[in-house]
Amino acid sequence: MHISEGVLSAPVLITGAVLTTGGVIIGLKKMPYEQIPEVAVLLSAFFVASLIHVPIGPSSVHLVLNGLIGLLLGWMTFPAIFVALTLQALLFQFGGLTTLGVNTFNMATPGLLAFYLFRPFALSEKTIISGLAGFLSGITGIGLGALLVAISLVTTGKAFMNVAKLVIIIHLPLMVIEGIITAFCIIFLKKVKPELLEVKI
């Protein structure tokens, strides 16, 4: 889901940078000191999950776990994903520094949306409801993320229309996989460490 450097137009890059800056600032303001370790652990999970990727034109397909991160962190998803993507760009040349804003926005925004849509259900005492909330969060994270990547490409130029369609199509099976993984993670956390879901954000 990383967009490579040298692909997007300046207006798209600037818009992504501005929106991500706003998201990171809000996320840092909402991050209490005692939650830094939790953010670091989820940042690491995102970092590792997205290391194994398959290139598709100017983008790539890989696990993201942004739906899970969004459910647990809310606005703090922005600084967490920003740091992870920065490290990936510097250490492994995934994405790039110029596309950091757009890539962060494309991956963090779906997680934030999942937080607002599904977190109340993830907190349910009924396992099936919290599991379903996790499943839908995983689907939302990947599905909306792919759509935002496609929009970023198409906004840059109509020449990327076919690649944008391919990005969406190729992520469809990954949506289900992420949904299942996120559902299992939420159910597992409710059993062994429910306080992670009960933290006020």
WOBEL-V934687 format. One record per backbone hydrogen bond with DSSP energy under -0.5 kcal/mol. NH is the residue of the N-H (numbers start at 1). CO is the residue of the C=O. Records with the same first field share a line. If there is no record, write none. Layout:
# WOBEL-V934687
NH = CO ; CO
This chain:
# WOBEL-V934687
4 = 2 ; 58
5 = 95
7 = 4
13 = 9
14 = 10
15 = 11
16 = 12
17 = 13
18 = 14
19 = 15
20 = 16
21 = 17
22 = 18
23 = 19
24 = 20
25 = 21
26 = 22
27 = 23
28 = 24
29 = 25
30 = 26
31 = 28
32 = 30
35 = 32
36 = 33
39 = 35
40 = 36
41 = 37
42 = 38
43 = 39
44 = 40
45 = 41
46 = 42
47 = 43
48 = 44
49 = 45
50 = 46
51 = 48
52 = 48
53 = 51
54 = 61
55 = 53
56 = 59
59 = 56
61 = 54
63 = 49 ; 52
69 = 65
70 = 66
71 = 67
72 = 68
73 = 69
74 = 70
76 = 73
77 = 74
78 = 75
79 = 75
80 = 76
81 = 77
82 = 78
83 = 79
84 = 80
85 = 81
86 = 82
87 = 83
88 = 84
89 = 85
90 = 86
91 = 87
92 = 88
93 = 88 ; 89
94 = 88
96 = 94
100 = 97
103 = 99
104 = 100
105 = 101
106 = 102
107 = 103
108 = 104
109 = 105
111 = 107
112 = 108
113 = 109
114 = 110
115 = 111
116 = 112
117 = 113
118 = 114
119 = 114 ; 115
122 = 118
123 = 119
124 = 121
127 = 125
130 = 126
131 = 127
132 = 128
133 = 129
134 = 130
135 = 131
136 = 132
137 = 133
138 = 134
139 = 135
140 = 136
141 = 137
142 = 138
143 = 139
144 = 140
145 = 140 ; 141
146 = 142
147 = 143
148 = 144
149 = 145
150 = 146
151 = 147
152 = 148
153 = 149
154 = 150
155 = 151
156 = 152
157 = 153
160 = 157
161 = 158
164 = 160
165 = 161
166 = 162
167 = 163
168 = 164
169 = 165
170 = 166
171 = 167
172 = 168 ; 169
175 = 171
176 = 172
177 = 173
178 = 174
179 = 175
180 = 176
181 = 177
182 = 178
183 = 179
184 = 180
185 = 181
186 = 182
187 = 183
188 = 184
189 = 185
190 = 186
191 = 187
192 = 188
193 = 189
196 = 193
197 = 194
198 = 194
199 = 195
